[in-house]
Amino acid sequence: MKDFLKNYGFKILAGLLILGSVTNVFLNYALSFENKAAEEITLATTALYELETVVLPLAESIPIIKSWGTGIERDFDSLLSYLNTADVIILIQMILLKISHWWVFKAILIICFAGLFIPSYQKLARKILIIGLLISPGIAMYTHSLAHVSQELSIDLGSDLKDHLTATKDSIQTKKDSQKAKLDSLIAKQKEKNNGKLNIIDKVEDDFIKGKDEVTDELEKIGKDVIDVLRFAGQHGLELAVALIGNIIVIFLVLPLLFWYLIGVVVKRQFGYAAILEKYEQTAGEIKALINQKSKES
């Protein structure tokens, strides 16, 4: 059994991995994970734009919000910048994942696997095959494991920020709708006091002026309420965005870079680049010493 595993263990394992690469069994789940993360970022960005469409018209009509508009816009810009950065990082990883399953890599894997059965090419085929398997389906398998880690640790990849922005938009929209109903009621009452019309003469009546003051008070009230909501939304939203970009960088940048570093180490060990570099440095040192010696003699 031991001899069997020694002779055929690598070939069996390589054959199974190549089958996984050809059938895209690991790729589909890995892409699903990255697509879901990208979708959460897109939904968060959409929720941010929807929040802007609700807030900005209020900022134009309510002076107390308009005066605070610069701060709102700055927070929104920061949130959008974080979301765009996260989106780019995920997009790069998706491109690399798809490239790793390009048909050329699969063809190389199959050719190298066949080379394992040809004694004169067996050693070279084994080295290339190890590197090829690290790329395909290696990258997809690694992403697959990251998906499980993210799920087990409940790492947020955009859903918390999306929910926060959506809840903020809904809260402000509710206040806006409630305020519109109040304003419509006040205007209806004022028209009723003026026989169903508001002409130039009626507009100067004391009752209407009083009604207008009531409307202004309501506008000021909703302005303060909205500011309280937006202040929390901006501060908490930035906190969630910072945490989100940190998670994205770790899951989709730092850990994949470590995997690529592993591939580089394997390449060096398989093809002896480290030994070649050491020999080069040794030869360069000998040549330098010889040149110095000749210079002293002359």
Salt bridges, closest charged atoms under 4 A:
GLU40 OE1 - LYS162 NZ 3.41
GLU50 OE1 - LYS169 NZ 3.18
GLU60 OE1 - LYS66 NZ 3.93
ASP163 OD1 - LYS162 NZ 3.77
ASP170 OD1 - LYS169 NZ 3.65
ASP184 OD2 - LYS180 NZ 3.20
GLU218 OE1 - LYS182 NZ 3.80
ASP225 OD2 - LYS221 NZ 3.50
ASP228 OD1 - ARG231 NH1 3.55
GLU239 OE1 - HIS236 ND1 3.46
